[in-house]
C-alpha cells in the first residue's frame, strides 16, 4: 500500500498548477489561448485547494502556503530555463513572483474554506 504524504502532495499539486498556468506562454505574454495566466492560476488554485481540502483529512491552514510553494517552484524553474536561453528576460522576476503569491494565497484560502464549509457531515 502506498503511503500518501499530504505535505508533499500539496507541493506537487501546486507545482502542476504552476506548470499549467505559467509554462505555456512566452515570458512577456500574459495570455494563453485567450485566457489570462493569472485568471487561470487563480481558478486552478481554487480548484486544487478545494479538492485537496475535501479529500485530505489532515489539511490545515498551511495548505495554501504549500500550494503556493509548489507554484513558486514551478515559476522559478521556468524563469531559470528562460534565463539560460536568453539572459535579458525576466529582469523583473521578483514582481512576477509577487504577483503569483498575490493571486495564489487568497484563492488557496478560499478553496480551503469552501472545502471545510461544504464538507459532508459524518454520521
Backbone as JSON Lines, residues from 0, in Angstrom:
{"i":0,"aa":"X","n":[0.84,-1.18,0.0],"ca":[0.0,0.0,0.0],"c":[0.89,1.25,0.0]}
{"i":1,"aa":"X","n":[0.5,2.22,-0.77],"ca":[1.27,3.45,-0.9],"c":[0.83,4.43,0.19]}
{"i":2,"aa":"X","n":[1.81,4.96,0.91],"ca":[1.52,5.95,1.94],"c":[1.56,7.34,1.3]}
{"i":3,"aa":"X","n":[0.5,8.1,1.5],"ca":[0.42,9.44,0.93],"c":[0.89,10.45,1.97]}
{"i":4,"aa":"X","n":[1.83,11.3,1.57],"ca":[2.31,12.38,2.42],"c":[1.57,13.65,2.02]}
{"i":5,"aa":"X","n":[0.67,14.14,2.86],"ca":[-0.15,15.3,2.46],"c":[0.67,16.53,2.09]}
{"i":6,"aa":"X","n":[1.77,16.79,2.83],"ca":[2.56,17.99,2.54],"c":[3.2,17.9,1.17]}
{"i":7,"aa":"X","n":[3.77,16.75,0.86],"ca":[4.39,16.58,-0.46],"c":[3.35,16.6,-1.57]}
{"i":8,"aa":"X","n":[2.19,16.03,-1.29],"ca":[1.12,16.03,-2.28],"c":[0.69,17.45,-2.61]}
{"i":9,"aa":"X","n":[0.56,18.3,-1.58],"ca":[0.14,19.69,-1.79],"c":[1.18,20.46,-2.6]}
{"i":10,"aa":"X","n":[2.45,20.24,-2.3],"ca":[3.5,20.92,-3.06],"c":[3.52,20.42,-4.5]}
{"i":11,"aa":"X","n":[3.34,19.12,-4.7],"ca":[3.33,18.56,-6.06],"c":[2.15,19.08,-6.86]}
{"i":12,"aa":"X","n":[0.98,19.18,-6.23],"ca":[-0.18,19.72,-6.93],"c":[0.04,21.2,-7.24]}
{"i":13,"aa":"X","n":[0.64,21.94,-6.32],"ca":[0.98,23.34,-6.6],"c":[1.94,23.47,-7.77]}
{"i":14,"aa":"X","n":[2.91,22.55,-7.84],"ca":[3.85,22.56,-8.96],"c":[3.1,22.33,-10.28]}
{"i":15,"aa":"X","n":[2.16,21.39,-10.28],"ca":[1.37,21.14,-11.5],"c":[0.52,22.34,-11.87]}
{"i":16,"aa":"X","n":[-0.07,22.99,-10.89],"ca":[-0.86,24.2,-11.15],"c":[0.03,25.28,-11.74]}
{"i":17,"aa":"X","n":[1.21,25.46,-11.16],"ca":[2.15,26.45,-11.69],"c":[2.6,26.14,-13.1]}
{"i":18,"aa":"X","n":[2.81,24.85,-13.36],"ca":[3.19,24.44,-14.72],"c":[2.09,24.78,-15.72]}
{"i":19,"aa":"X","n":[0.86,24.39,-15.4],"ca":[-0.25,24.62,-16.32],"c":[-0.49,26.11,-16.57]}
{"i":20,"aa":"X","n":[-0.33,26.92,-15.55],"ca":[-0.63,28.34,-15.7],"c":[0.54,29.15,-16.25]}
{"i":21,"aa":"X","n":[1.77,28.69,-16.05],"ca":[2.91,29.56,-16.29],"c":[3.85,29.09,-17.38]}
{"i":22,"aa":"X","n":[3.85,27.84,-17.73],"ca":[4.86,27.32,-18.64],"c":[4.48,27.38,-20.11]}
{"i":23,"aa":"X","n":[3.24,27.63,-20.45],"ca":[2.82,27.55,-21.85],"c":[2.69,28.9,-22.52]}
{"i":24,"aa":"X","n":[3.45,29.87,-22.06],"ca":[3.45,31.18,-22.69],"c":[4.87,31.72,-22.74]}
{"i":25,"aa":"X","n":[5.07,32.68,-23.6],"ca":[6.37,33.35,-23.65],"c":[6.52,34.23,-22.41]}
{"i":26,"aa":"X","n":[7.75,34.59,-22.09],"ca":[7.99,35.31,-20.84],"c":[7.32,36.67,-20.8]}
{"i":27,"aa":"X","n":[7.04,37.26,-21.93],"ca":[6.43,38.59,-21.95],"c":[4.95,38.54,-22.35]}
{"i":28,"aa":"X","n":[4.36,37.38,-22.4],"ca":[2.94,37.21,-22.72],"c":[2.18,36.85,-21.45]}
{"i":29,"aa":"X","n":[0.98,37.38,-21.33],"ca":[0.15,37.06,-20.17],"c":[-1.16,36.39,-20.58]}
{"i":30,"aa":"X","n":[-1.23,35.96,-21.83],"ca":[-2.44,35.34,-22.34],"c":[-2.07,34.01,-23.01]}
{"i":31,"aa":"X","n":[-2.77,32.96,-22.62],"ca":[-2.61,31.65,-23.24],"c":[-3.96,31.25,-23.8]}
{"i":32,"aa":"X","n":[-4.05,31.15,-25.12],"ca":[-5.3,30.78,-25.79],"c":[-6.47,31.64,-25.31]}
{"i":33,"aa":"X","n":[-6.26,32.92,-25.3],"ca":[-7.21,33.97,-24.92],"c":[-7.64,33.92,-23.45]}
{"i":34,"aa":"X","n":[-6.84,33.28,-22.59],"ca":[-7.12,33.27,-21.15],"c":[-5.91,33.87,-20.43]}
{"i":35,"aa":"X","n":[-6.16,34.83,-19.57],"ca":[-5.09,35.45,-18.8],"c":[-4.48,34.42,-17.86]}
{"i":36,"aa":"X","n":[-3.15,34.37,-17.77],"ca":[-2.5,33.34,-16.96],"c":[-2.79,33.51,-15.47]}
{"i":37,"aa":"X","n":[-3.03,34.72,-15.02],"ca":[-3.32,34.93,-13.6],"c":[-4.75,34.51,-13.27]}
{"i":38,"aa":"X","n":[-5.67,34.67,-14.21],"ca":[-7.02,34.14,-14.03],"c":[-6.97,32.61,-14.0]}
{"i":39,"aa":"X","n":[-6.21,32.04,-14.92],"ca":[-6.05,30.59,-14.96],"c":[-5.4,30.08,-13.68]}
{"i":40,"aa":"X","n":[-4.38,30.77,-13.21],"ca":[-3.71,30.39,-11.96],"c":[-4.68,30.44,-10.79]}
{"i":41,"aa":"X","n":[-5.48,31.5,-10.71],"ca":[-6.45,31.62,-9.62],"c":[-7.5,30.51,-9.66]}
{"i":42,"aa":"X","n":[-8.02,30.23,-10.84],"ca":[-9.04,29.18,-10.97],"c":[-8.46,27.81,-10.63]}
{"i":43,"aa":"X","n":[-7.28,27.52,-11.13],"ca":[-6.66,26.22,-10.83],"c":[-6.29,26.09,-9.36]}
{"i":44,"aa":"X","n":[-5.83,27.17,-8.74],"ca":[-5.51,27.14,-7.32],"c":[-6.76,26.93,-6.48]}
{"i":45,"aa":"X","n":[-7.84,27.62,-6.84],"ca":[-9.11,27.44,-6.13],"c":[-9.58,25.99,-6.24]}
{"i":46,"aa":"X","n":[-9.55,25.44,-7.45],"ca":[-9.98,24.06,-7.65],"c":[-9.1,23.07,-6.89]}
{"i":47,"aa":"X","n":[-7.78,23.27,-6.95],"ca":[-6.85,22.36,-6.29],"c":[-7.0,22.42,-4.78]}
{"i":48,"aa":"X","n":[-7.12,23.62,-4.22],"ca":[-7.24,23.72,-2.76],"c":[-8.58,23.17,-2.28]}
{"i":49,"aa":"X","n":[-9.64,23.37,-3.05],"ca":[-10.93,22.79,-2.68],"c":[-10.86,21.27,-2.72]}
{"i":50,"aa":"X","n":[-10.27,20.73,-3.78],"ca":[-10.18,19.28,-3.92],"c":[-9.29,18.67,-2.83]}
{"i":51,"aa":"X","n":[-8.13,19.25,-2.61],"ca":[-7.24,18.73,-1.58],"c":[-7.85,18.87,-0.19]}
{"i":52,"aa":"X","n":[-8.48,20.0,0.07],"ca":[-9.09,20.22,1.38],"c":[-10.22,19.27,1.68]}
{"i":53,"aa":"X","n":[-10.95,18.86,0.64],"ca":[-12.05,17.94,0.88],"c":[-11.6,16.48,0.88]}
{"i":54,"aa":"X","n":[-10.46,16.17,0.3],"ca":[-10.01,14.78,0.22],"c":[-9.0,14.39,1.29]}
{"i":55,"aa":"X","n":[-8.22,15.32,1.76],"ca":[-7.18,15.01,2.75],"c":[-7.66,15.48,4.12]}
{"i":56,"aa":"X","n":[-7.82,14.55,5.03],"ca":[-8.36,14.86,6.35],"c":[-7.43,15.75,7.17]}
{"i":57,"aa":"X","n":[-6.14,15.61,6.98],"ca":[-5.18,16.31,7.84],"c":[-4.81,17.7,7.32]}
{"i":58,"aa":"X","n":[-5.59,18.26,6.41],"ca":[-5.28,19.59,5.88],"c":[-5.43,20.63,6.99]}
{"i":59,"aa":"X","n":[-4.49,21.53,7.03],"ca":[-4.54,22.63,7.99],"c":[-4.51,23.95,7.21]}
{"i":60,"aa":"X","n":[-4.44,25.03,7.92],"ca":[-4.38,26.34,7.27],"c":[-3.06,26.57,6.55]}
{"i":61,"aa":"X","n":[-2.11,25.65,6.7],"ca":[-0.84,25.77,5.98],"c":[-0.96,25.31,4.52]}
{"i":62,"aa":"X","n":[-2.06,24.65,4.18],"ca":[-2.2,24.1,2.84],"c":[-2.06,25.15,1.73]}
{"i":63,"aa":"X","n":[-2.68,26.32,1.81],"ca":[-2.49,27.31,0.74],"c":[-1.03,27.73,0.58]}
{"i":64,"aa":"X","n":[-0.28,27.77,1.69],"ca":[1.14,28.12,1.58],"c":[1.92,27.01,0.89]}
{"i":65,"aa":"X","n":[1.55,25.78,1.13],"ca":[2.23,24.66,0.45],"c":[1.9,24.67,-1.04]}
{"i":66,"aa":"X","n":[0.64,24.93,-1.37],"ca":[0.28,25.06,-2.8],"c":[1.07,26.19,-3.45]}
{"i":67,"aa":"X","n":[1.16,27.32,-2.77],"ca":[1.89,28.46,-3.29],"c":[3.37,28.14,-3.44]}
{"i":68,"aa":"X","n":[3.92,27.37,-2.5],"ca":[5.33,26.97,-2.61],"c":[5.55,26.15,-3.88]}
{"i":69,"aa":"X","n":[4.64,25.23,-4.18],"ca":[4.75,24.45,-5.41],"c":[4.63,25.32,-6.65]}
{"i":70,"aa":"X","n":[3.72,26.28,-6.61],"ca":[3.55,27.21,-7.74],"c":[4.82,28.03,-7.94]}
{"i":71,"aa":"X","n":[5.4,28.51,-6.85],"ca":[6.63,29.3,-6.95],"c":[7.8,28.46,-7.45]}
{"i":72,"aa":"X","n":[7.87,27.22,-7.04],"ca":[8.93,26.34,-7.55],"c":[8.8,26.18,-9.06]}
{"i":73,"aa":"X","n":[7.57,25.97,-9.54],"ca":[7.35,25.84,-10.98],"c":[7.73,27.13,-11.71]}
{"i":74,"aa":"X","n":[7.39,28.29,-11.14],"ca":[7.72,29.57,-11.77],"c":[9.23,29.8,-11.79]}
{"i":75,"aa":"X","n":[9.9,29.46,-10.7],"ca":[11.35,29.66,-10.65],"c":[12.05,28.74,-11.65]}
{"i":76,"aa":"X","n":[11.57,27.52,-11.79],"ca":[12.16,26.62,-12.79],"c":[11.98,27.21,-14.18]}
{"i":77,"aa":"X","n":[10.8,27.74,-14.46],"ca":[10.56,28.36,-15.77],"c":[11.45,29.6,-15.97]}
{"i":78,"aa":"X","n":[11.6,30.4,-14.94],"ca":[12.44,31.6,-15.04],"c":[13.89,31.21,-15.3]}
{"i":79,"aa":"X","n":[14.39,30.22,-14.58],"ca":[15.77,29.77,-14.8],"c":[15.94,29.24,-16.21]}
{"i":80,"aa":"X","n":[14.96,28.48,-16.7],"ca":[15.03,27.97,-18.07],"c":[15.08,29.12,-19.07]}
{"i":81,"aa":"X","n":[14.22,30.13,-18.9],"ca":[14.24,31.28,-19.8],"c":[15.54,32.07,-19.7]}
{"i":82,"aa":"X","n":[16.08,32.2,-18.5],"ca":[17.34,32.93,-18.34],"c":[18.51,32.19,-18.99]}
{"i":83,"aa":"X","n":[18.47,30.87,-19.0],"ca":[19.51,30.11,-19.69],"c":[19.44,30.36,-21.19]}
{"i":84,"aa":"X","n":[18.21,30.43,-21.73],"ca":[18.06,30.68,-23.17],"c":[18.41,32.11,-23.55]}
{"i":85,"aa":"X","n":[17.97,33.07,-22.74],"ca":[18.23,34.48,-23.03],"c":[18.33,35.23,-21.71]}
{"i":86,"aa":"X","n":[19.51,35.68,-21.39],"ca":[19.73,36.29,-20.07],"c":[19.09,37.68,-19.93]}
{"i":87,"aa":"X","n":[18.54,38.23,-20.99],"ca":[17.91,39.54,-20.88],"c":[16.43,39.45,-20.49]}
{"i":88,"aa":"X","n":[15.9,38.25,-20.35],"ca":[14.5,38.1,-19.97],"c":[14.35,38.09,-18.45]}
{"i":89,"aa":"X","n":[13.14,38.27,-18.01],"ca":[12.77,38.21,-16.59],"c":[13.59,39.15,-15.72]}
{"i":90,"aa":"X","n":[13.8,40.38,-16.18],"ca":[14.55,41.33,-15.36],"c":[13.71,41.82,-14.18]}
{"i":91,"aa":"X","n":[12.42,41.58,-14.19],"ca":[11.54,41.94,-13.08],"c":[10.94,40.7,-12.42]}
{"i":92,"aa":"X","n":[11.73,39.63,-12.35],"ca":[11.18,38.38,-11.83],"c":[10.7,38.46,-10.38]}
{"i":93,"aa":"X","n":[11.25,39.31,-9.51],"ca":[10.66,39.38,-8.16],"c":[9.2,39.85,-8.2]}
{"i":94,"aa":"X","n":[8.89,40.75,-9.14],"ca":[7.49,41.19,-9.26],"c":[6.61,40.08,-9.81]}
{"i":95,"aa":"X","n":[7.14,39.26,-10.71],"ca":[6.39,38.12,-11.22],"c":[6.04,37.17,-10.08]}
{"i":96,"aa":"X","n":[7.03,36.9,-9.23],"ca":[6.8,36.01,-8.1],"c":[5.82,36.62,-7.11]}
{"i":97,"aa":"X","n":[5.91,37.93,-6.91],"ca":[4.97,38.6,-6.02],"c":[3.54,38.51,-6.55]}
{"i":98,"aa":"X","n":[3.36,38.69,-7.85],"ca":[2.03,38.54,-8.45],"c":[1.49,37.13,-8.27]}
{"i":99,"aa":"X","n":[2.35,36.14,-8.43],"ca":[1.92,34.76,-8.22],"c":[1.47,34.54,-6.78]}
{"i":100,"aa":"X","n":[2.19,35.12,-5.84],"ca":[1.81,35.0,-4.43],"c":[0.49,35.71,-4.16]}
{"i":101,"aa":"X","n":[0.33,36.92,-4.72],"ca":[-0.88,37.7,-4.5],"c":[-2.11,36.99,-5.05]}
{"i":102,"aa":"X","n":[-1.96,36.25,-6.12],"ca":[-3.1,35.53,-6.7],"c":[-3.33,34.2,-5.99]}
{"i":103,"aa":"X","n":[-2.27,33.46,-5.7],"ca":[-2.46,32.08,-5.26],"c":[-2.85,31.94,-3.79]}
{"i":104,"aa":"X","n":[-2.33,32.75,-2.9],"ca":[-2.66,32.57,-1.48],"c":[-4.13,32.88,-1.18]}
{"i":105,"aa":"X","n":[-4.7,33.99,-1.64],"ca":[-6.13,34.2,-1.36],"c":[-7.03,33.15,-2.0]}
{"i":106,"aa":"X","n":[-6.7,32.73,-3.21],"ca":[-7.52,31.69,-3.85],"c":[-7.35,30.36,-3.14]}
{"i":107,"aa":"X","n":[-6.16,30.09,-2.64],"ca":[-5.93,28.87,-1.87],"c":[-6.75,28.85,-0.59]}
{"i":108,"aa":"X","n":[-6.77,29.98,0.12],"ca":[-7.57,30.05,1.34],"c":[-9.06,29.98,1.04]}
{"i":109,"aa":"X","n":[-9.49,30.57,-0.06],"ca":[-10.9,30.49,-0.43],"c":[-11.3,29.06,-0.71]}
{"i":110,"aa":"X","n":[-10.49,28.34,-1.49],"ca":[-10.79,26.94,-1.77],"c":[-10.77,26.09,-0.51]}
{"i":111,"aa":"X","n":[-9.82,26.36,0.38],"ca":[-9.74,25.62,1.65],"c":[-10.98,25.88,2.49]}
{"i":112,"aa":"X","n":[-11.39,27.14,2.58],"ca":[-12.58,27.49,3.35],"c":[-13.82,26.82,2.76]}
{"i":113,"aa":"X","n":[-13.95,26.84,1.43],"ca":[-15.09,26.19,0.79],"c":[-15.1,24.69,1.04]}
{"i":114,"aa":"X","n":[-13.93,24.08,1.04],"ca":[-13.88,22.63,1.27],"c":[-14.3,22.29,2.7]}
{"i":115,"aa":"X","n":[-14.0,23.16,3.65],"ca":[-14.43,22.94,5.03],"c":[-15.9,23.29,5.23]}
{"i":116,"aa":"X","n":[-16.37,24.3,4.54],"ca":[-17.76,24.74,4.68],"c":[-18.74,23.72,4.11]}
{"i":117,"aa":"X","n":[-18.4,23.12,2.98],"ca":[-19.31,22.22,2.29],"c":[-18.91,20.76,2.41]}
{"i":118,"aa":"X","n":[-18.16,20.44,3.45],"ca":[-17.73,19.06,3.66],"c":[-18.93,18.25,4.18]}
{"i":119,"aa":"X","n":[-19.14,17.04,3.6],"ca":[-20.26,16.24,4.09],"c":[-20.05,15.82,5.55]}
{"i":120,"aa":"X","n":[-21.11,15.88,6.32],"ca":[-21.06,15.52,7.73],"c":[-21.1,14.0,7.88]}
{"i":121,"aa":"X","n":[-20.23,13.47,8.74],"ca":[-20.23,12.04,9.03],"c":[-21.25,11.76,10.12]}
{"i":122,"aa":"X","n":[-21.95,10.65,9.96],"ca":[-22.99,10.33,10.95],"c":[-22.55,9.23,11.87]}
